Amino acid sequence: MYRFGFNWIGAVVMVLMVCALYLFNSLTVRVNQDCIYVAFGPGLIRKKIPINTIKFTGKVRNKWYYGFGIRLIPGGQMYNVAGLDAIELKLTNGKIFRIGTDEPDRLLEAIQSQTGERT
C-alpha cells in the first residue's frame, strides 16, 4: 500500500541541489599585486594565493575526466566551473593549483604582469 503526501527526502535533496548550484554557479578570479583571489559563487568557497608563492605559470588543457568544481588532481588542486582550459600555478611548496577559465590568455597575462614572469 502506498501513501501519498509530502516527501521529506525529496525536499531535502532538492534543497541541497539548489544550494550546490548557488554556491558553484560561477568562478570569480581577481588578480592584484599581493595575491590571486579565486571564489565560487557568492564567495563562501574561496582561496587566496599570495603572488610571492608562485614559481611558474602556464596555460594547460584539463583532461575531460577532471570534471568541475573543486577537484584534487595529480600534484595539487583545481577550481573549475566550465570548459577544459585552465591556468596552472606551480607554487614554491611544490604543489600545483589550476584555475579553470574560458579566457586563459587574459588570465595568464594578468597573473604574469604581477609576477614579472614572461613565457
Backbone hydrogen bonds, N-H to C=O, Kabsch-Sander energy under -0.5 kcal/mol:
donor,donor_aa,acceptor,acceptor_aa,energy
8,W,6,F,-0.8
11,A,7,N,-1.9
12,V,8,W,-2.5
13,V,9,I,-2.5
14,M,10,G,-2.3
15,V,11,A,-2.3
16,L,12,V,-2.4
17,M,13,V,-2.2
18,V,14,M,-2.3
19,C,15,V,-2.4
20,A,16,L,-2.3
21,L,17,M,-2.4
22,Y,18,V,-2.2
23,L,19,C,-2.6
24,F,20,A,-2.1
25,N,22,Y,-0.6
28,T,39,A,-3.2
30,R,37,Y,-2.8
32,N,35,C,-2.3
36,I,49,I,-2.6
37,Y,30,R,-3.1
37,Y,35,C,-0.5
38,V,36,I,-0.5
38,V,47,K,-2.9
39,A,28,T,-2.6
40,F,45,I,-2.9
41,G,26,S,-2.7
43,G,40,F,-2.5
45,I,40,F,-0.6
46,R,44,L,-0.6
47,K,38,V,-2.7
49,I,36,I,-2.9
51,I,34,D,-2.8
53,T,50,P,-1.8
54,I,51,I,-1.8
55,K,53,T,-0.6
55,K,90,K,-3.2
56,F,90,K,-1.6
58,G,88,E,-1.6
60,V,86,A,-2.8
62,N,60,V,-0.5
62,N,84,L,-3.9
66,Y,63,K,-1.9
67,G,64,W,-1.0
69,G,80,N,-4.2
71,R,69,G,-0.6
71,R,78,M,-2.9
73,I,71,R,-0.5
73,I,76,G,-1.9
76,G,73,I,-2.4
77,Q,96,I,-2.2
78,M,71,R,-2.7
79,Y,98,R,-2.5
80,N,69,G,-2.0
86,A,60,V,-2.2
87,I,99,I,-2.0
88,E,58,G,-3.4
88,E,86,A,-0.5
89,L,87,I,-0.5
89,L,97,F,-3.0
90,K,56,F,-3.0
90,K,88,E,-0.5
91,L,89,L,-0.6
91,L,95,K,-2.8
92,T,53,T,-2.5
94,G,91,L,-1.9
96,I,75,G,-1.9
97,F,89,L,-2.3
98,R,77,Q,-2.4
99,I,87,I,-2.3
100,G,79,Y,-3.3
100,G,98,R,-0.6
101,T,85,D,-2.0
107,L,103,E,-2.0
108,L,104,P,-2.6
109,E,105,D,-2.3
110,A,106,R,-2.2
111,I,107,L,-2.4
112,Q,108,L,-2.8
113,S,109,E,-1.8
114,Q,110,A,-0.8
114,Q,111,I,-0.9
115,T,111,I,-2.1
116,G,112,Q,-1.9
